[in-house]
Amino acid sequence: MWATVEDVVQHGSAEHVAAEINAQLTRARQMGFEPTHFDSHMGTLFATGRYIWDQGLPVLDDLHNSSYGWARAEIVERYVDAIVNLKPGVTMMIMHCSTESENIVLTTWRELMLRRQAVNP
């Protein structure tokens, strides 16, 4: 799979996405889990209507993923506004509640894996 949402939209197909999701679902069930929902990392599955997929799990009606870049002083007000204005149906709200500091390092899963591999080869 590709590293960014833009790359998936540009290069991926509904068949690629369905194959990946089905593989993850199969593997989870082989491990004894019965998923109740899927996390669409970075909102990738909702970036385009081409990736609609149904295996009896909840399908989102709306996605809120716009908190990057919000000023610290306006975060609470903007989340409250988003919640007050929710539409009927199932909504996913992705919250980015921290900013990078010496105690919190914002990273991607790839960067995290590279760091882990460097420490534990």
C-alpha positions in Angstrom: 0.0 0.0 0.0 1.0 3.6 -0.4 2.3 6.0 2.3 -0.2 8.9 1.9 -3.9 9.4 1.3 -3.0 11.3 -1.9 -1.0 8.3 -3.2 -3.8 5.9 -2.5 -6.3 8.1 -4.3 -3.9 8.5 -7.2 -2.7 4.9 -7.6 -5.1 2.7 -5.7 -8.2 1.0 -6.9 -11.3 -0.2 -5.1 -10.0 -3.8 -5.7 -6.6 -3.0 -4.0 -8.4 -1.4 -1.0 -10.9 -4.3 -0.6 -8.1 -6.9 -0.8 -6.2 -5.1 1.9 -9.2 -4.7 4.2 -10.3 -8.3 3.6 -6.7 -9.5 4.4 -6.7 -7.5 7.7 -10.2 -8.8 8.6 -9.2 -12.4 7.9 -6.0 -12.1 9.9 -7.8 -10.5 12.9 -10.3 -13.4 12.9 -7.5 -16.0 12.6 -6.1 -14.4 15.8 -9.4 -14.8 17.6 -10.7 -11.2 17.3 -14.1 -10.3 15.9 -13.8 -6.7 14.8 -16.6 -4.3 15.5 -15.3 -1.5 13.2 -12.4 -0.4 11.1 -10.1 2.5 11.7 -9.6 4.4 8.4 -6.0 5.6 9.0 -5.8 9.3 8.0 -9.4 9.0 6.6 -8.1 7.2 3.6 -11.2 5.1 3.0 -13.3 8.2 3.0 -11.1 10.2 0.6 -13.2 9.1 -2.4 -16.4 7.3 -3.0 -14.5 4.5 -4.8 -13.5 2.8 -1.6 -16.9 2.0 -0.2 -16.7 -1.4 1.3 -19.3 -3.4 3.2 -18.8 -6.5 5.3 -21.5 -5.7 7.8 -19.4 -3.3 9.8 -20.5 0.3 10.5 -20.2 2.6 7.5 -19.6 6.3 8.2 -21.9 9.0 7.1 -19.5 11.8 7.9 -15.9 12.4 8.9 -14.3 15.3 10.7 -10.6 15.4 10.4 -9.8 19.1 10.2 -8.1 19.8 13.5 -4.5 20.1 12.2 -3.4 23.6 12.4 -6.0 24.8 14.8 -4.7 27.4 17.3 -4.5 26.1 20.8 -6.9 28.8 22.1 -9.7 27.7 19.7 -9.5 23.9 20.0 -12.3 23.5 22.5 -14.6 25.9 20.8 -14.1 24.3 17.4 -14.7 20.8 18.7 -17.8 21.9 20.5 -19.0 23.6 17.3 -18.3 20.4 15.3 -20.2 18.3 17.8 -23.2 20.7 17.9 -23.4 20.6 14.1 -23.2 16.8 13.7 -25.5 15.4 11.1 -27.7 12.3 11.8 -25.9 9.0 11.3 -22.5 7.6 12.2 -19.7 10.2 12.4 -16.0 9.7 13.0 -14.2 12.6 14.6 -10.4 12.4 14.5 -8.9 14.5 17.2 -5.4 16.0 17.0 -5.2 17.3 20.6 -1.5 18.0 21.0 1.3 19.9 19.4 4.9 18.8 19.1 7.0 19.7 22.1 10.0 18.2 23.9 7.6 15.7 25.6 5.3 14.9 22.7 6.7 14.0 19.3 4.2 13.8 16.5 5.2 11.1 14.1 3.9 8.6 11.5 3.7 4.9 12.1 6.5 4.4 9.6 8.8 6.8 11.6 7.8 5.0 14.7 8.6 1.6 13.2 12.0 2.9 12.0 12.8 4.2 15.5 11.8 0.8 17.1 13.9 -1.1 14.6 16.9 1.2 15.3 16.6 0.5 19.0 15.7 -3.2 18.7 17.3 -4.6 15.5 
